Amino acid sequence: MINLSYIILDMFNLKKEKVMTDIDKSIFYIRYYASKHGELIERKGQLDGVAKGEFVAKKGHKCFNYLDVWQTEKFGSPQYRTASVKWEMSDLPSRIN
């Protein structure tokens, strides 16, 4: 997945500012095998400027970090999750809920 957000460098203050795009703010559904749960799970996610999106872990495998919308609503504070190695994303929920 391509992260369409970008960095603006303020040449006077030398500050980096992350600018959110409409893609970052959009809701998606992500499915992946969660070792912690021992099963395929689905989460409602969003990129919010804090979540990394897709990145490569120090061990060399791909990961995707996102804000878990359902758990954030449940606990009242931002809940971040990370899928690793393999995941599927959709704009609609699947039937595994």
Secondary structure by P-SEA (a helix, b strand, c coil): ccccbbbbbcccccbbbbbbcccccbbbbbbbbbccccbbbbbbcccccccccccccccbbbbbbbbbaaaaaacccbbbbbbcccccccccccccc
